Amino acid sequence: MKMLRVITSMNPSNGGPCQGIRNSVPALKNLGVHTDVVCMDDPKSNYIRKDDFQIFAVGASNGPWAHSKNLIPWLEKHIGDYDAVIVHGLWQFHVYAVNKVLKQLKKSKSSNLPKVFLMPHGMLDPYFQKAEGRKIKALRNLFYWYFIESKNVKNADGLLFTCDEEMRLAATTFKPYKPKRTINVSYGIQAPPANNTLDDLIFFDKYSALRGKKYLLFLSRIHEKKGVDILLEAFNKVYANNASAPLLVIAGPGMDSEYGKGLKQLIDGNQFLSQHVFITGILLGEFKWSAFYNCQAFVLPSHQENFGIAVAEALACRIPVLISNKVNIHDMVANAQAGIVNDDSLNGTIKGLNEWANYSETQKEVLKNNAFNLYQSAFTVEASANKLLTELKNIL
């Protein structure tokens, strides 16, 4: 099978969707699937040639719609070479472009018509229509849905979701919502390097101030949606008067945003936080895995998370996760007793941190074992690749 992935960008700093592609391609290759990617990146970008699969970068996109004058011509020339096309994300030009080219091929009665699937990656979650500060964007989405995106969804051969909760929520946000089929294909991550092959102290070589210190780890984009502000406030309330308080490591891109600058001001203006919060920026490769292996727990009080690759990565490293009930795999974490789940509020985050602080070492060890067992049973990339391929073969 030849598969094409269409995505706005493969820049690692964009987070989940492009990392999900990088996770799945090797496993699919082992199952006989050849995967190419087309994206709207500058072909000279330093991250384009680092992967061992073909990425066709057609040139940087423009504007909030991510328009590219080169994408449609590329698709017209090449889309018929593939059996299946997976379009990652919604609301942007690349989804419209794929639908337009397919209409042209159908009109010309071409025999080379691939099956096309849309993977929303949480972009149909009702959160984005209800969140504070998004009223104008929510209104824009309503118009765009009615005139364009609902047709793209209807014309696709199916919608692919990462978990049941994401699939359930997607059906509640917009009307008309009439996909041909909806499929939970799950999501998986590549196994982290084992402790005996990774210098698991490399993180401390780069950040020597953390050496020998206990810390909680937040690793994700620095964005309002992720609840970093309430995490900082909750961390201060729970640990400020605790002589044995751990550090809190904030890792991820986005500290240069207005939201990130506000967080920095909050940290600098608080004596406890300024001494106990450590900001690293984005962590990749061995530095990321070393940060996971050496933390006590992973924290993510997100207001919306369609899956949470970093959550699965923590589980794979035997790290318990302290997450909100807006992370769509929260029920799996709770049922497996692999972490602590609470509301995505200040009180909920305080409750989760207090629960963790009061756990005995024996209880924490049980959570660690449960975390790894959950990863092995539900989130390996091999299981996800098998599920995706099985579902696609049933349709092709």
N, C-alpha and C positions, 0 to 999 in steps of 0.2 A: 504494500500500500504506500502511495505517495501522499503526504499530508503537507498542507501549507498553513502556517499560522500567520495571521495578519494582526498587527498591533501598532499602536501609535509610536512607541519607542521601546528600545531594549536597554535603555540606560538603567544600570542597577540601582541608582538612587530613587527610581520611581517605585520601587518596592515590589509587592506581591506578584502581579500578573507576569512580568518578564522573568522573575525568579522561578515562577511555576513552570514556565516553558523550559528554562534551563534545567530544572529538576527532572522533567518528564522525558525529554528527548533521548537521553542515553538508554533509559528503560524501554522506551518504545523501539529504539534501534535494535535492542536485543530480541524484540518480538517481530522483527522484520519490517518495521515501519521506517521509511525514509522521510525526514522532516526538514523542510526549509521554512525560513521566516522572512517576511517582508515587513519593513517598518519605515517610518518617516524620520530617519536620523541622518545626520551628516555622515557620509561614508568614511570620512576621515576621523570620526570619533574614536578615541583610544580604546573603547570597550567593544567595538564592533568585531575586531578580528581575534578576540581572545577565546571564542567558543569553537568547539570542534564540529559544528554544524554550519550550514550555509545561511548567512544573514544577508539579505538584499536590502541595503539601505538606499532608498531612492532620493534622499535629500531632506533636509530639515523642513518641518511643517511650519505654518504661519497661523497666528491668531488663536483664540480660545477654541475654535472648531477644529484646529489642527489640520488646516487645508494643505494639500500638497498637489501641485500641478503635475507631478510625475507618477502618482500612484495609479490613476486610472489607465494611462497608457501601458504601464507595467502589467497590470492585471489583465488588460485586453490581450496582451501578448502571451502571458504565461499561465493564467488561471486554469486553462483547459488541460494543463499538464498534470493536474493533481486529481486524486480520487476524492479527497475530503479537504475542506477548508474550515478552519476554526478561527472565528473573528473574536478577538479579546477586547472586552469593554463595549460601552455603548456611548451614545450622545455625540460622537465625533465623526469627522469626515470619512474615516476609513470604513466605517459600517455602511454609510451611504454609498461609497465608491464600489464596494463589493456587490451590493444589491443592484446598482445601476449596470455594472458590467454583466451580471447574470441575466438581467432583463434583456440586454442587447443580444446575448448568446441565445436565449430562448426565442427571441423574435427572428433571429437568423436561422433557427432550427438546427443549431450546432449539435453535433453528437457528443461533443466533449463538455459535458455539464457535470461538474463535481457536486457532491452534496455539501451544503453550507450550514454550519452551526454557529450560533452566537453564544459566547460565554460572558455573562454580564459582570462577573466578579463583584457582586454586591451592589451594582449600580441601579438595580431595581428595588432596592431596599426603601421602605417608606421613610426611614430616617432623613433621607435627603430632601424629602418634600415637607418635613415638619420641623427640621432643626432651626434654631434661632439664627438669624442673620442670613437665611437662605430664601427669604420670601420672593425676591425678584428672580432668583435662579429657579425656584420651584414653579413660578408662573411661566417662565421661559420653557421649562421642561414640559409643562402641560401642553403648550402650543406645539412644541417640537414633537411630542409624543403623538398628538392627534394627526399632524400633517405628515410626519416622516417616520419616526421610530417605530410606531405601532405596525406600520407596513413592513419595515425591515424584520421585525419579530415574526409577523405573520408569514412572510415569504420564506423565512429560513426553514431548513429541514428539521431543526430542533434547537432548544435552548439547553445548554449544559451548565449544571450547578455543582458547587463543591460540597454541599451537604444538604440534608433535608430541610433544615431551618431556612437556609437561603432560598431554596425553591418555594417553600411555603410563603415566605414574606413577599417574594416577587409578585405573586398573584394578587396581592392586596393593594397595590400602589396605584396602578393606572387602568383605565378602561377606554376603549376595548382592549382586552388582553387575550389574544387568540393564537398562541403558538401551536404549531402542528403537534409538537410533543415536548415534554420537559423531562430531563434525565439527570439524575444525581450520579455524576461520574467520580465523585469523591476527589480527593487531592492528596498528594503524597510528597514527601521530601526525600532527597538522597540521604543515605545514612551518613552521619558525621564521621570524621576520621576517628578511629579508635584511640583510646588513651595511650596505648603502647606504640602508636605510630605518630602521634601528635605531641610536640613539646607543649604540654598543656599549661606551661607557665609563660609562654611567649607573650601573653597579654600583659603580664607584669614587666616584661622587658621593655615594652613600649610605654606603659603607664606605671612607672616605678613607685609613684606615690600610693598605689593601691596594694603593693606587695604586702602580704601578711594580713590584709584586712578582710573582714567579712562584708559582703555587699549583696544587695538586691539589684536585679538587672531589669531595666526597661530598654528594649531594643526594637525600635520601630521608627516610622517617620514622626518628626516633631510637628504635630498638627492638632488643631482643636478637637478633631474627632477622636483622637487617641486618649483624651482625658489626662494629659500630663499635668495640667494645672491642679486638678483635684488630687492627683497622686502626690504632688509636692506638698499641698496643704495637709493631706492626710498623714503623710510621712512625718511632717513636723509635729502634728498633734499626738501621734502615737509614740514617737521616739525622742522628742526634744528633752525630756527629763529622765531619759534612760541612759545611764552611764555606759552601758554596753551596746548602745545603738549601732546597727550596721551602717555602712555607707549606702547611698543610692546612686547607681551608675545610670546615666541617661545616654544612650547610644543611638545614633540615627541622624539622618540629614534633616535640615530644616531650622536649625538654630539661628540662621541668618534671616528668617522670615519675621514679619511683624509679631506673630504669635511667639516665635522663639525668642525674640528680643525682650518681649514682655516677661517670659519665664526667667530669662537671665536677670532682669531687674528684680524679680521676686526673690530669686536665690541670693543675689548680692545684698539685698536689703534685709535679710534675715540671718542673724548670727549663726543659728544652728544649721540652717540649710547651706550657708556659705562654707561651712566646715565639713558637711556630710554629703553633699551632692557633687558628683564628679561627672563632667560632660566630656565625652570622647569624640563626638561626631560619628560619621558612618564607620562601621566595622565590617570588614569583608574577609573571606577566606579563613586562614588559621587564627587570625586575631578574633574573629567572631566566635569561632568554636571554642577557643580558649576562654573567652569571656563567659560563655555559657557554662563550660565545665567547672569553672571556679566560683560561680555565684551560688548563693543559698537558695534563691527562688527567682522566678521570672514574674514580672508584674505588668499587667496590661488592663487598665480600667476603661477600655475603649467604649465610646458611645455607639459605635457601629463597626462590626468586623465580620465580613461575610465568611471568612475562614480563619485566617491568622496563621500564616506560614511560620512566623517566629514562635508561636505557641507550640506547633508540632516540632520545631527544631529543639525547643527546650525539653519537651517530653523525650525526644530521642537521646538527649544527653543525661537522662535520669534526673531532670530538674522539675520540681513541682511548680505549678503555675497558679498565680493569684490573678484571676481574670474577672471581668464583669459578665453579667448575663446578657450582654449585647454582642458578645463574641459568639458567633453562630454554632460553634462546636462546644458551647459551655455545658450542654446536657451530657455529652459524652465524657467530658472531664469530671463532672459531678458524679455520674453513675460509676465511673471507674475509680473514684476516690483518688484522682491523680493531682488534685489541687484544691483550691478554695474559690468558690464562685459567690459573688454578691452583686448588688445593684450597681449601676454605673453612676453613682452619686458620691458625694463626699462622705456621707454616713456609711454607705456600702463599702467604700474603699477603706475607711477607718476600721470598719468591722473586720474586713479581710486581713488587714495588717495586724490587728490585735489578735485574731485567731492564730495567725502564723507565729507571732511573738510568744504566744502562750503554749505552743506545741512543744512537747518534749522531743529530745533527739530521737527517741524510739519512734514516735509518731511521724516525724519528718522522714525517717528512713523508710517507713511503710509507704508514704507518699511518693518517695523517689522510685521505689520498685514498681508501684502502680503506674507512675508516669511512663516508665519505659515499656511496661506491658501494654499500655494503651497505644503507644507509638507502634509497636510491633504488630498489634492486632488491627489497627485502623489506618495508619498514616504512612506506611512505607510506599515509596514511589513505585515499586514493582506491583503492588496490589492495585494502586490507582491506575497505572498504565494498562494492566490487564483488564480492568473494568472499563476503561475508556475504549480500548480496542474491541472488546466484546460488544459493547453497545453500538459502536459505529458499524461493525460488520453486520449486525442485525438490520441495519438500515441501508447500507450500500448495495 
